[in-house]
């Protein structure tokens, strides 16, 4: 990721956390293969990842930049539609 996109190092780390949860949800919906090329379907794990992202959104309300909030809202919405 380009350092220019993020406002600071904390924003970059937040994106890494959000991205890990997004990839986990997508992998467990069968949208991404794992490192060995297998496809997984585990809707419980998918729901847990989406719920965790939603919890982070609630707990961090008022503490995110506009860019961070927009990114988080977009990822949660995208995953909910795919779920």
C-alpha positions as CSV (number, residue, x, y, z in Angstrom):
1,X,0.0,0.0,0.0
2,X,1.1,3.5,-0.8
3,X,2.0,5.5,2.3
4,X,0.6,8.5,0.4
5,X,-2.9,7.2,0.5
6,X,-3.0,7.0,4.3
7,X,-2.9,10.0,6.6
8,X,-0.5,8.3,9.0
9,X,0.9,4.9,10.1
10,X,-2.1,4.2,12.4
11,X,-4.4,4.5,9.4
12,X,-2.3,2.1,7.4
13,X,-2.4,-0.4,10.3
14,X,-6.2,0.0,10.6
15,X,-6.6,-0.7,6.9
16,X,-4.4,-3.9,7.3
17,X,-6.7,-5.1,10.1
18,X,-9.9,-4.3,8.1
19,X,-8.4,-6.0,5.0
20,X,-7.6,-9.2,7.0
21,X,-11.2,-9.5,8.2
22,X,-12.5,-8.7,4.7
23,X,-10.3,-11.4,3.1
24,X,-11.3,-13.9,5.8
25,X,-15.0,-13.2,5.1
26,X,-14.5,-13.4,1.3
27,X,-12.5,-16.7,1.6
28,X,-15.2,-18.3,3.8
29,X,-17.9,-17.3,1.2
30,X,-15.9,-19.2,-1.4
31,X,-14.9,-16.0,-3.2
32,X,-11.2,-16.4,-2.7
33,X,-9.0,-19.5,-2.6
34,X,-6.8,-20.2,0.4
35,X,-3.0,-20.4,0.0
36,X,-3.3,-24.0,-1.1
37,X,-5.9,-23.2,-3.8
38,X,-8.8,-24.7,-1.9
39,X,-12.2,-23.0,-1.7
40,X,-14.0,-22.8,1.6
41,X,-17.7,-22.3,2.5
42,X,-18.2,-21.5,6.2
43,X,-21.0,-19.0,6.6
44,X,-20.5,-18.9,10.4
45,X,-16.9,-17.6,9.9
46,X,-18.2,-15.2,7.3
47,X,-20.8,-13.8,9.7
48,X,-18.2,-13.5,12.5
49,X,-15.9,-11.4,10.3
50,X,-18.7,-9.1,9.2
51,X,-20.0,-8.8,12.7
52,X,-16.4,-7.9,13.9
53,X,-16.1,-5.2,11.3
54,X,-19.5,-3.8,12.3
55,X,-18.5,-3.8,15.9
56,X,-15.3,-1.9,15.1
57,X,-17.4,0.6,13.2
58,X,-19.6,1.2,16.3
59,X,-16.7,1.3,18.8
60,X,-14.6,3.6,16.7
61,X,-17.4,6.0,15.8
62,X,-16.2,9.6,16.1
63,X,-12.6,8.5,16.0
64,X,-12.2,7.8,12.3
65,X,-11.2,10.2,9.6
66,X,-13.6,10.6,6.7
67,X,-11.4,8.5,4.5
68,X,-11.2,5.7,7.2
69,X,-15.0,5.8,7.8
70,X,-15.8,5.7,4.1
71,X,-13.5,2.7,3.5
72,X,-14.9,0.8,6.5
73,X,-18.5,1.5,5.6
74,X,-17.9,0.5,2.0
75,X,-16.2,-2.8,2.9
76,X,-19.0,-3.7,5.4
77,X,-21.7,-2.9,2.8
78,X,-20.0,-4.9,0.1
79,X,-19.6,-7.9,2.3
80,X,-23.2,-7.8,3.6
81,X,-24.5,-7.7,0.0
82,X,-22.3,-10.7,-0.9
83,X,-23.4,-12.6,2.2
